[in-house]
Amino acid sequence: MRKTEWTALKHDTWVRPFLKQYRKSLILAISLGILTFICGSALMFTSGFLISRSAALPENILLIYIPIVLTRAFGIGRPVFRYVERLVSHNWVLKMTSGLRVKLYETLEQDAIFFKTRYKTGDILGLLAEDINHLQNLYLRTILPTVIAWVLYGLIILLLGYFSVFFALFMLLLLGIIVWVVPAWSVVVNGARQTKQKQLKNELYRDLTDNVLGISDWIFSQRGAEYVTAHERSEEKLRQVTRQVQAFNRKRDLIVQLIFGIIALSLLVFTSQIFVGHHGGAANWIAAFVLTVFPLIDAFAPLPGAAQETNIYQDSLTNLNQLPQITPATTTKVMPTAPYQLAVKAVHFAYPQGSEVLKGIDLTVAPGEKIALLGKSGSGKSTLAHLIRGDLRPTQGAIQLNEVDTADLDDDISQVIGVIQQNPYLFHTTILNNLRLGNEEASEASVWEVLRRVGLEALVKSLPQQLETIVDEAGLRFSGGERQRLALARILLQDVPIILLDEPTVGLDPITEQALLDTFFRELQDQTIIWITHHLQGIDLMDRVIFVEAGQITMEGSPQSLAQKNRKYQHLREVDRGSF
């Protein structure tokens, strides 16, 4: 492993904690792996001696019986140790992998509000499918075989040194080529190719995901053939690199097998000299010693492949460690009780490496009040909505429900504040399940009631399976206005006291928009409403209008008073109606 890999592992906060947490399982698996190869070599050793000794007339039956017993013992021990080692090692790997995925989900969840701006879906799929898979192999293909091979390497040299220091040094050199030289060669020649291979795979994940999500754009622009050609070109690049990697691996593996052939021949010559030359009948030990080489091939052969994959592990470690750290909760949640008053107190907010978006916002929303937050794109009104919802924490100031910071409520905020967004998401399940997301205990009668209230009862009853009708992914079966009404029905079932309407009528025609707004404000008349919008249709239904510009409140008042006294508001009404 090169210095850069050691550096990456040294500063790693993803894999190292699991190595420490499950170190006993790791040590046990390595020990079982060593015993597996020892049993394999011992099995060949006793078998070789037994075959050779059986060919001659034994002076004592024990000279045959003891090797038979040992052969059976090692023959049983080898698969048993291998099976237990597999159980232990794979159990460890599954624990680590599940822990890594949970940590990845938690990391992305705390950053969910910035997900689309900071990450590409294909990159996250690459993390899940490629990087975590590679780190799983870090143990199975690198740590385990490398440690086992190093331990066996030391034991072999020590045992041979008992018979001949010169031959031990010779084996130190030959095995050293397999343990050190060939792996280093693999890293230099094939490591870069494997890194390139992984990069191409990640690019395929990213591009394929982006293109599939935007397939309608390819179709509408009549560039489907161009997309297929580009994808095939990327796949061909990956195949070329894969072929180069495989060709090198075959050449390298052949060299390793030839070296083991030389080791076997050398051991044959060496044992022939020390046993035949000086001990006569002790020549029965020749086959025993030579046959021990062959099980060891499986211990040393994976080393070059393990070494060259360290490049991939470094890249995977780097990708995961570049994600933000999980911020633990530092406060004890205290749920506020009704009636709920929302207070925005001198709030400033700036995104990381960005300019200040909100600059000293002060706002109080009384229980049952209905306010509209107006402002053009980039004014800060959507950021203020995220802060109110508790998805973000103010850089300065506080946003509180009855003196409790909304950001401290975490997921429990959904018990108090409900959100209807521009594009409410409907899942690929039944209408009933989609609506019950707001209240899992809701009866079918309650579901039908809210559908009636939002004007969808007749539509759902006209469907073949009514409430059991499967909703297409993202709700494509329904129009924009119908999806918003389903979202409203979900909110009504949830029965929360505060509702955030985040520009829910964007993209709707004026007639549909007005009808939807009438439904919203009729059905939510008892709730507190914070309506984020960019134009004035339906604004007269509000108690108060607040205009946000450049991160500050520049205008505030009832729609009626502003329409009479505020020249800027009057101009906005004229522009919105197209009468200027």
VOTI-436909 format. One record per residue (C-alpha): residue number from 1; x, y negated, z negated. Coordinates in steps of 0.05 Angstrom, whole numbers, plus 5000, padded with zeros to 4 digits. Layout:
N
[pt NUM; [X; Y; Z]] ...
//
This chain:
580
[pt 1; [5000; 5000; 5000]] [pt 2; [5029; 4933; 5021]] [pt 3; [5038; 4873; 4976]] [pt 4; [4977; 4839; 5005]] [pt 5; [4933; 4898; 4987]] [pt 6; [4960; 4900; 4916]] [pt 7; [4947; 4825; 4911]] [pt 8; [4876; 4834; 4935]] [pt 9; [4864; 4890; 4885]] [pt 10; [4898; 4851; 4829]] [pt 11; [4850; 4793; 4836]] [pt 12; [4790; 4837; 4851]] [pt 13; [4727; 4829; 4809]] [pt 14; [4685; 4882; 4845]] [pt 15; [4720; 4949; 4846]] [pt 16; [4770; 4943; 4788]] [pt 17; [4715; 4937; 4735]] [pt 18; [4687; 5004; 4758]] [pt 19; [4755; 5036; 4757]] [pt 20; [4761; 5016; 4684]] [pt 21; [4690; 5032; 4666]] [pt 22; [4694; 5103; 4694]] [pt 23; [4768; 5116; 4683]] [pt 24; [4755; 5181; 4644]] [pt 25; [4716; 5209; 4703]] [pt 26; [4771; 5185; 4749]] [pt 27; [4826; 5219; 4708]] [pt 28; [4784; 5283; 4703]] [pt 29; [4772; 5285; 4778]] [pt 30; [4846; 5275; 4793]] [pt 31; [4865; 5330; 4743]] [pt 32; [4815; 5377; 4774]] [pt 33; [4842; 5361; 4843]] [pt 34; [4913; 5377; 4821]] [pt 35; [4890; 5443; 4789]] [pt 36; [4854; 5460; 4854]] [pt 37; [4918; 5456; 4895]] [pt 38; [4959; 5490; 4840]] [pt 39; [4908; 5547; 4842]] [pt 40; [4912; 5549; 4917]] [pt 41; [4987; 5554; 4918]] [pt 42; [4987; 5603; 4860]] [pt 43; [4937; 5646; 4898]] [pt 44; [4982; 5649; 4959]] [pt 45; [5043; 5661; 4914]] [pt 46; [5013; 5721; 4878]] [pt 47; [4982; 5747; 4942]] [pt 48; [5049; 5744; 4978]] [pt 49; [5084; 5780; 4921]] [pt 50; [5028; 5832; 4917]] [pt 51; [5031; 5847; 4991]] [pt 52; [5107; 5854; 4990]] [pt 53; [5108; 5894; 4926]] [pt 54; [5053; 5941; 4950]] [pt 55; [5095; 5958; 5011]] [pt 56; [5147; 5989; 4965]] [pt 57; [5140; 6045; 4913]] [pt 58; [5127; 6010; 4847]] [pt 59; [5166; 6034; 4786]] [pt 60; [5107; 6014; 4742]] [pt 61; [5033; 6006; 4757]] [pt 62; [5035; 5939; 4718]] [pt 63; [5078; 5910; 4775]] [pt 64; [5016; 5916; 4819]] [pt 65; [4960; 5908; 4768]] [pt 66; [4983; 5841; 4740]] [pt 67; [4988; 5807; 4809]] [pt 68; [4919; 5835; 4826]] [pt 69; [4889; 5803; 4764]] [pt 70; [4925; 5737; 4777]] [pt 71; [4903; 5738; 4850]] [pt 72; [4831; 5746; 4828]] [pt 73; [4838; 5692; 4774]] [pt 74; [4869; 5641; 4821]] [pt 75; [4821; 5661; 4876]] [pt 76; [4763; 5645; 4830]] [pt 77; [4796; 5584; 4799]] [pt 78; [4809; 5548; 4865]] [pt 79; [4736; 5542; 4888]] [pt 80; [4711; 5530; 4817]] [pt 81; [4760; 5473; 4806]] [pt 82; [4745; 5445; 4875]] [pt 83; [4670; 5448; 4863]] [pt 84; [4674; 5414; 4795]] [pt 85; [4722; 5362; 4823]] [pt 86; [4672; 5346; 4878]] [pt 87; [4616; 5339; 4828]] [pt 88; [4657; 5293; 4784]] [pt 89; [4686; 5251; 4840]] [pt 90; [4622; 5242; 4879]] [pt 91; [4584; 5226; 4815]] [pt 92; [4636; 5172; 4801]] [pt 93; [4631; 5146; 4872]] [pt 94; [4555; 5144; 4871]] [pt 95; [4556; 5105; 4805]] [pt 96; [4606; 5056; 4834]] [pt 97; [4569; 5048; 4900]] [pt 98; [4502; 5036; 4866]] [pt 99; [4535; 4987; 4819]] [pt 100; [4567; 4950; 4877]] [pt 101; [4501; 4945; 4914]] [pt 102; [4463; 4921; 4852]] [pt 103; [4517; 4868; 4841]] [pt 104; [4512; 4847; 4914]] [pt 105; [4436; 4840; 4909]] [pt 106; [4442; 4800; 4845]] [pt 107; [4495; 4755; 4876]] [pt 108; [4453; 4741; 4937]] [pt 109; [4389; 4733; 4896]] [pt 110; [4418; 4676; 4854]] [pt 111; [4438; 4642; 4918]] [pt 112; [4374; 4660; 4955]] [pt 113; [4354; 4588; 4966]] [pt 114; [4417; 4577; 5008]] [pt 115; [4416; 4646; 5040]] [pt 116; [4401; 4623; 5112]] [pt 117; [4451; 4566; 5109]] [pt 118; [4509; 4605; 5078]] [pt 119; [4502; 4674; 5106]] [pt 120; [4483; 4709; 5170]] [pt 121; [4437; 4769; 5164]] [pt 122; [4486; 4811; 5205]] [pt 123; [4543; 4793; 5158]] [pt 124; [4503; 4817; 5098]] [pt 125; [4486; 4881; 5134]] [pt 126; [4561; 4889; 5147]] [pt 127; [4574; 4881; 5073]] [pt 128; [4522; 4933; 5055]] [pt 129; [4537; 4984; 5110]] [pt 130; [4611; 4975; 5123]] [pt 131; [4647; 4941; 5065]] [pt 132; [4615; 4979; 5008]] [pt 133; [4621; 5043; 5048]] [pt 134; [4696; 5030; 5057]] [pt 135; [4705; 5016; 4983]] [pt 136; [4670; 5081; 4969]] [pt 137; [4723; 5115; 5012]] [pt 138; [4777; 5076; 4974]] [pt 139; [4769; 5130; 4921]] [pt 140; [4752; 5191; 4963]] [pt 141; [4803; 5180; 5018]] [pt 142; [4858; 5140; 4984]] [pt 143; [4862; 5139; 4908]] [pt 144; [4846; 5213; 4897]] [pt 145; [4889; 5245; 4951]] [pt 146; [4947; 5196; 4941]] [pt 147; [4953; 5207; 4866]] [pt 148; [4945; 5283; 4873]] [pt 149; [4998; 5285; 4928]] [pt 150; [5047; 5243; 4887]] [pt 151; [5039; 5288; 4826]] [pt 152; [5048; 5351; 4867]] [pt 153; [5108; 5320; 4902]] [pt 154; [5142; 5309; 4835]] [pt 155; [5125; 5379; 4810]] [pt 156; [5151; 5413; 4873]] [pt 157; [5218; 5377; 4870]] [pt 158; [5226; 5393; 4796]] [pt 159; [5210; 5467; 4807]] [pt 160; [5257; 5473; 4866]] [pt 161; [5311; 5438; 4827]] [pt 162; [5309; 5496; 4777]] [pt 163; [5333; 5543; 4833]] [pt 164; [5377; 5494; 4873]] [pt 165; [5391; 5420; 4865]] [pt 166; [5415; 5417; 4937]] [pt 167; [5352; 5449; 4965]] [pt 168; [5309; 5405; 4920]] [pt 169; [5342; 5343; 4949]] [pt 170; [5331; 5371; 5019]] [pt 171; [5256; 5381; 5004]] [pt 172; [5255; 5312; 4972]] [pt 173; [5276; 5284; 5039]] [pt 174; [5229; 5327; 5083]] [pt 175; [5168; 5317; 5039]] [pt 176; [5188; 5244; 5031]] [pt 177; [5178; 5235; 5106]] [pt 178; [5106; 5258; 5097]] [pt 179; [5095; 5220; 5032]] [pt 180; [5129; 5154; 5050]] [pt 181; [5154; 5148; 5122]] [pt 182; [5093; 5173; 5162]] [pt 183; [5043; 5133; 5120]] [pt 184; [5085; 5070; 5129]] [pt 185; [5088; 5084; 5204]] [pt 186; [5012; 5093; 5204]] [pt 187; [5001; 5026; 5169]] [pt 188; [5047; 4989; 5218]] [pt 189; [5020; 5020; 5282]] [pt 190; [4948; 5041; 5268]] [pt 191; [4930; 4996; 5209]] [pt 192; [4921; 4935; 5254]] [pt 193; [4878; 4976; 5301]] [pt 194; [4833; 4999; 5244]] [pt 195; [4827; 4927; 5220]] [pt 196; [4808; 4907; 5291]] [pt 197; [4759; 4965; 5293]] [pt 198; [4725; 4941; 5229]] [pt 199; [4722; 4870; 5254]] [pt 200; [4689; 4893; 5318]] [pt 201; [4638; 4934; 5279]] [pt 202; [4622; 4874; 5235]] [pt 203; [4613; 4831; 5297]] [pt 204; [4567; 4883; 5326]] [pt 205; [4525; 4883; 5262]] [pt 206; [4522; 4807; 5263]] [pt 207; [4508; 4798; 5338]] [pt 208; [4459; 4856; 5343]] [pt 209; [4420; 4831; 5282]] [pt 210; [4418; 4760; 5308]] [pt 211; [4398; 4781; 5378]] [pt 212; [4344; 4829; 5353]] [pt 213; [4315; 4774; 5308]] [pt 214; [4316; 4728; 5368]] [pt 215; [4294; 4779; 5420]] [pt 216; [4234; 4736; 5439]] [pt 217; [4281; 4680; 5460]] [pt 218; [4320; 4728; 5504]] [pt 219; [4255; 4752; 5536]] [pt 220; [4224; 4683; 5546]] [pt 221; [4288; 4656; 5577]] [pt 222; [4291; 4718; 5623]] [pt 223; [4362; 4733; 5599]] [pt 224; [4349; 4805; 5575]] [pt 225; [4399; 4835; 5624]] [pt 226; [4452; 4785; 5600]] [pt 227; [4440; 4807; 5528]] [pt 228; [4446; 4881; 5546]] [pt 229; [4511; 4867; 5585]] [pt 230; [4541; 4828; 5527]] [pt 231; [4523; 4883; 5478]] [pt 232; [4552; 4937; 5523]] [pt 233; [4616; 4896; 5530]] [pt 234; [4623; 4892; 5455]] [pt 235; [4611; 4966; 5447]] [pt 236; [4664; 4982; 5500]] [pt 237; [4715; 4940; 5463]] [pt 238; [4700; 4981; 5400]] [pt 239; [4706; 5046; 5438]] [pt 240; [4773; 5027; 5466]] [pt 241; [4802; 5011; 5398]] [pt 242; [4771; 5075; 5370]] [pt 243; [4803; 5117; 5425]] [pt 244; [4871; 5085; 5409]] [pt 245; [4862; 5101; 5335]] [pt 246; [4843; 5173; 5349]] [pt 247; [4900; 5184; 5398]] [pt 248; [4951; 5159; 5347]] [pt 249; [4919; 5202; 5293]] [pt 250; [4926; 5264; 5335]] [pt 251; [4999; 5250; 5350]] [pt 252; [5014; 5234; 5277]] [pt 253; [4978; 5297; 5251]] [pt 254; [5018; 5340; 5300]] [pt 255; [5083; 5310; 5272]] [pt 256; [5060; 5325; 5201]] [pt 257; [5044; 5397; 5219]] [pt 258; [5113; 5405; 5252]] [pt 259; [5147; 5378; 5189]] [pt 260; [5109; 5429; 5147]] [pt 261; [5131; 5483; 5196]] [pt 262; [5203; 5461; 5184]] [pt 263; [5191; 5463; 5109]] [pt 264; [5163; 5534; 5114]] [pt 265; [5222; 5558; 5155]] [pt 266; [5271; 5523; 5108]] [pt 267; [5239; 5556; 5048]] [pt 268; [5242; 5623; 5084]] [pt 269; [5316; 5615; 5097]] [pt 270; [5330; 5590; 5026]] [pt 271; [5291; 5646; 4991]] [pt 272; [5323; 5699; 5036]] [pt 273; [5391; 5676; 5013]] [pt 274; [5378; 5671; 4938]] [pt 275; [5336; 5734; 4931]] [pt 276; [5364; 5783; 4982]] [pt 277; [5436; 5760; 4975]] [pt 278; [5439; 5768; 4899]] [pt 279; [5379; 5807; 4874]] [pt 280; [5366; 5862; 4924]] [pt 281; [5296; 5887; 4909]] [pt 282; [5276; 5817; 4889]] [pt 283; [5264; 5804; 4963]] [pt 284; [5190; 5815; 4947]] [pt 285; [5190; 5743; 4923]] [pt 286; [5206; 5715; 4992]] [pt 287; [5134; 5718; 5019]] [pt 288; [5108; 5692; 4953]] [pt 289; [5149; 5628; 4957]] [pt 290; [5138; 5616; 5031]] [pt 291; [5063; 5625; 5029]] [pt 292; [5056; 5571; 4974]] [pt 293; [5071; 5519; 5028]] [pt 294; [5007; 5528; 5067]] [pt 295; [4955; 5506; 5015]] [pt 296; [4997; 5444; 5002]] [pt 297; [4986; 5420; 5073]] [pt 298; [4916; 5399; 5053]] [pt 299; [4944; 5358; 4996]] [pt 300; [4996; 5319; 5036]] [pt 301; [4963; 5314; 5105]] [pt 302; [4912; 5260; 5084]] [pt 303; [4966; 5212; 5060]] [pt 304; [4980; 5176; 5127]] [pt 305; [4906; 5165; 5140]] [pt 306; [4896; 5141; 5068]] [pt 307; [4953; 5091; 5076]] [pt 308; [4930; 5060; 5141]] [pt 309; [4860; 5049; 5114]] [pt 310; [4886; 5003; 5060]] [pt 311; [4881; 4947; 5112]] [pt 312; [4806; 4959; 5115]] [pt 313; [4800; 4961; 5040]] [pt 314; [4836; 4894; 5034]] [pt 315; [4787; 4863; 5084]] [pt 316; [4727; 4893; 5047]] [pt 317; [4753; 4870; 4979]] [pt 318; [4764; 4800; 5008]] [pt 319; [4694; 4796; 5037]] [pt 320; [4661; 4816; 4972]] [pt 321; [4705; 4772; 4928]] [pt 322; [4690; 4712; 4970]] [pt 323; [4618; 4716; 4947]] [pt 324; [4601; 4671; 4888]] [pt 325; [4605; 4699; 4817]] [pt 326; [4540; 4717; 4782]] [pt 327; [4523; 4663; 4732]] [pt 328; [4495; 4696; 4668]] [pt 329; [4436; 4664; 4634]] [pt 330; [4459; 4623; 4575]] [pt 331; [4392; 4602; 4545]] [pt 332; [4335; 4638; 4511]] [pt 333; [4271; 4631; 4550]] [pt 334; [4212; 4598; 4514]] [pt 335; [4149; 4600; 4556]] [pt 336; [4110; 4534; 4553]] [pt 337; [4036; 4537; 4540]] [pt 338; [3977; 4502; 4574]] [pt 339; [3962; 4447; 4588]] [pt 340; [4024; 4437; 4630]] [pt 341; [4056; 4369; 4642]] [pt 342; [4113; 4366; 4691]] [pt 343; [4167; 4314; 4678]] [pt 344; [4224; 4296; 4726]] [pt 345; [4274; 4257; 4684]] [pt 346; [4328; 4216; 4719]] [pt 347; [4345; 4273; 4766]] [pt 348; [4407; 4272; 4810]] [pt 349; [4426; 4329; 4855]] [pt 350; [4482; 4344; 4903]] [pt 351; [4495; 4409; 4941]] [pt 352; [4564; 4440; 4935]] [pt 353; [4614; 4402; 4979]] [pt 354; [4558; 4356; 4999]] [pt 355; [4535; 4285; 4986]] [pt 356; [4483; 4268; 4934]] [pt 357; [4412; 4285; 4958]] [pt 358; [4371; 4258; 4900]] [pt 359; [4391; 4195; 4863]] [pt 360; [4355; 4183; 4797]] [pt 361; [4284; 4210; 4809]] [pt 362; [4235; 4196; 4753]] [pt 363; [4166; 4227; 4758]] [pt 364; [4111; 4252; 4712]] [pt 365; [4054; 4297; 4736]] [pt 366; [3995; 4304; 4689]] [pt 367; [3953; 4368; 4683]] [pt 368; [3904; 4372; 4740]] [pt 369; [3935; 4314; 4778]] [pt 370; [3943; 4318; 4853]] [pt 371; [4003; 4282; 4884]] [pt 372; [4032; 4279; 4954]] [pt 373; [4108; 4275; 4965]] [pt 374; [4119; 4239; 5030]] [pt 375; [4184; 4230; 5067]] [pt 376; [4219; 4243; 5133]] [pt 377; [4265; 4303; 5143]] [pt 378; [4327; 4299; 5100]] [pt 379; [4297; 4250; 5050]] [pt 380; [4304; 4300; 4993]] [pt 381; [4231; 4320; 4982]] [pt 382; [4243; 4394; 4997]] [pt 383; [4303; 4394; 4950]] [pt 384; [4259; 4363; 4896]] [pt 385; [4209; 4420; 4907]] [pt 386; [4263; 4472; 4897]] [pt 387; [4284; 4437; 4833]] [pt 388; [4212; 4435; 4808]] [pt 389; [4206; 4509; 4823]] [pt 390; [4269; 4523; 4783]] [pt 391; [4308; 4552; 4842]] [pt 392; [4360; 4498; 4832]] [pt 393; [4386; 4462; 4771]] [pt 394; [4396; 4386; 4773]] [pt 395; [4466; 4358; 4776]] [pt 396; [4443; 4307; 4725]] [pt 397; [4377; 4297; 4689]] [pt 398; [4323; 4349; 4676]] [pt 399; [4259; 4377; 4704]] [pt 400; [4214; 4404; 4649]] [pt 401; [4147; 4436; 4637]] [pt 402; [4126; 4415; 4567]] [pt 403; [4198; 4400; 4548]] [pt 404; [4224; 4467; 4576]] [pt 405; [4272; 4465; 4635]] [pt 406; [4241; 4499; 4695]] [pt 407; [4308; 4529; 4715]] [pt 408; [4310; 4566; 4648]] [pt 409; [4245; 4603; 4662]] [pt 410; [4277; 4646; 4718]] [pt 411; [4225; 4693; 4749]] [pt 412; [4173; 4675; 4696]] [pt 413; [4164; 4608; 4731]] [pt 414; [4116; 4646; 4778]] [pt 415; [4067; 4651; 4720]] [pt 416; [4060; 4575; 4720]] [pt 417; [4078; 4551; 4790]] [pt 418; [4054; 4582; 4855]] [pt 419; [4081; 4563; 4924]] [pt 420; [4049; 4562; 4993]] [pt 421; [4104; 4550; 5044]] [pt 422; [4106; 4531; 5118]] [pt 423; [4110; 4604; 5139]] [pt 424; [4081; 4649; 5084]] [pt 425; [4109; 4719; 5090]] [pt 426; [4062; 4778; 5098]] [pt 427; [4092; 4847; 5088]] [pt 428; [4082; 4909; 5132]] [pt 429; [4030; 4940; 5087]] [pt 430; [3955; 4934; 5077]] [pt 431; [3918; 4869; 5070]] [pt 432; [3898; 4891; 5000]] [pt 433; [3971; 4903; 4979]] [pt 434; [3992; 4836; 5008]] [pt 435; [3939; 4799; 4968]] [pt 436; [3952; 4838; 4904]] [pt 437; [4023; 4812; 4903]] [pt 438; [3992; 4753; 4866]] [pt 439; [3957; 4799; 4816]] [pt 440; [3970; 4874; 4817]] [pt 441; [3911; 4887; 4771]] [pt 442; [3860; 4850; 4815]] [pt 443; [3798; 4891; 4833]] [pt 444; [3773; 4898; 4904]] [pt 445; [3713; 4857; 4885]] [pt 446; [3760; 4800; 4864]] [pt 447; [3798; 4807; 4930]] [pt 448; [3734; 4802; 4970]] [pt 449; [3714; 4741; 4929]] [pt 450; [3777; 4702; 4944]] [pt 451; [3773; 4722; 5017]] [pt 452; [3703; 4692; 5018]] [pt 453; [3728; 4629; 4985]] [pt 454; [3783; 4619; 5036]] [pt 455; [3738; 4635; 5095]] [pt 456; [3768; 4702; 5116]] [pt 457; [3715; 4750; 5090]] [pt 458; [3681; 4758; 5158]] [pt 459; [3747; 4767; 5194]] [pt 460; [3772; 4822; 5147]] [pt 461; [3705; 4858; 5149]] [pt 462; [3708; 4859; 5225]] [pt 463; [3774; 4897; 5223]] [pt 464; [3771; 4973; 5232]] [pt 465; [3798; 4989; 5163]] [pt 466; [3780; 4923; 5129]] [pt 467; [3824; 4915; 5067]] [pt 468; [3864; 4977; 5086]] [pt 469; [3884; 4947; 5153]] [pt 470; [3960; 4947; 5161]] [pt 471; [3989; 4877; 5169]] [pt 472; [4043; 4872; 5223]] [pt 473; [4112; 4853; 5198]] [pt 474; [4112; 4778; 5182]] [pt 475; [4037; 4775; 5192]] [pt 476; [4039; 4769; 5268]] [pt 477; [3968; 4798; 5273]] [pt 478; [3942; 4732; 5244]] [pt 479; [3944; 4661; 5269]] [pt 480; [3982; 4607; 5231]] [pt 481; [3920; 4581; 5197]] [pt 482; [3897; 4651; 5178]] [pt 483; [3965; 4667; 5147]] [pt 484; [3960; 4604; 5105]] [pt 485; [3890; 4624; 5082]] [pt 486; [3916; 4693; 5063]] [pt 487; [3971; 4658; 5023]] [pt 488; [3919; 4615; 4989]] [pt 489; [3878; 4678; 4973]] [pt 490; [3940; 4708; 4941]] [pt 491; [3950; 4645; 4900]] [pt 492; [3877; 4645; 4878]] [pt 493; [3884; 4717; 4853]] [pt 494; [3948; 4696; 4817]] [pt 495; [3909; 4639; 4783]] [pt 496; [3969; 4595; 4766]] [pt 497; [3959; 4524; 4740]] [pt 498; [4008; 4487; 4786]] [pt 499; [4011; 4495; 4861]] [pt 500; [4067; 4471; 4907]] [pt 501; [4044; 4462; 4979]] [pt 502; [4108; 4458; 5020]] [pt 503; [4083; 4430; 5086]] [pt 504; [4035; 4488; 5097]] [pt 505; [4001; 4456; 5158]] [pt 506; [4063; 4446; 5201]] [pt 507; [4050; 4469; 5272]] [pt 508; [3975; 4471; 5266]] [pt 509; [3928; 4430; 5311]] [pt 510; [3893; 4371; 5276]] [pt 511; [3825; 4405; 5271]] [pt 512; [3853; 4469; 5241]] [pt 513; [3898; 4428; 5196]] [pt 514; [3841; 4387; 5168]] [pt 515; [3797; 4449; 5158]] [pt 516; [3854; 4483; 5121]] [pt 517; [3868; 4422; 5077]] [pt 518; [3794; 4418; 5059]] [pt 519; [3796; 4491; 5038]] [pt 520; [3860; 4481; 4998]] [pt 521; [3835; 4422; 4958]] [pt 522; [3765; 4450; 4948]] [pt 523; [3790; 4516; 4921]] [pt 524; [3847; 4485; 4880]] [pt 525; [3808; 4428; 4851]] [pt 526; [3822; 4451; 4779]] [pt 527; [3897; 4460; 4790]] [pt 528; [3955; 4412; 4791]] [pt 529; [3977; 4403; 4863]] [pt 530; [4044; 4377; 4888]] [pt 531; [4037; 4371; 4964]] [pt 532; [4099; 4360; 5006]] [pt 533; [4082; 4332; 5073]] [pt 534; [4110; 4289; 5128]] [pt 535; [4047; 4255; 5153]] [pt 536; [3983; 4227; 5125]] [pt 537; [3926; 4271; 5148]] [pt 538; [3884; 4290; 5087]] [pt 539; [3924; 4242; 5043]] [pt 540; [3861; 4208; 5016]] [pt 541; [3845; 4272; 4978]] [pt 542; [3905; 4258; 4932]] [pt 543; [3907; 4221; 4866]] [pt 544; [3975; 4192; 4879]] [pt 545; [4023; 4184; 4937]] [pt 546; [4099; 4183; 4927]] [pt 547; [4145; 4164; 4984]] [pt 548; [4217; 4191; 4979]] [pt 549; [4270; 4159; 5021]] [pt 550; [4346; 4172; 5018]] [pt 551; [4338; 4210; 4953]] [pt 552; [4299; 4156; 4917]] [pt 553; [4226; 4139; 4904]] [pt 554; [4212; 4076; 4945]] [pt 555; [4136; 4074; 4942]] [pt 556; [4084; 4101; 4893]] [pt 557; [4009; 4091; 4881]] [pt 558; [3940; 4117; 4897]] [pt 559; [3923; 4123; 4971]] [pt 560; [3869; 4071; 4965]] [pt 561; [3912; 4018; 4930]] [pt 562; [3970; 4030; 4978]] [pt 563; [3924; 4024; 5038]] [pt 564; [3900; 3956; 5013]] [pt 565; [3964; 3925; 4986]] [pt 566; [4026; 3959; 5014]] [pt 567; [4047; 3936; 5083]] [pt 568; [4096; 3994; 5093]] [pt 569; [4042; 4045; 5077]] [pt 570; [3993; 4010; 5124]] [pt 571; [4045; 4015; 5179]] [pt 572; [4056; 4089; 5165]] [pt 573; [3981; 4101; 5171]] [pt 574; [3980; 4065; 5238]] [pt 575; [4039; 4105; 5263]] [pt 576; [4009; 4170; 5238]] [pt 577; [3943; 4156; 5273]] [pt 578; [3977; 4133; 5337]] [pt 579; [3943; 4065; 5333]] [pt 580; [4004; 4021; 5331]] 
//
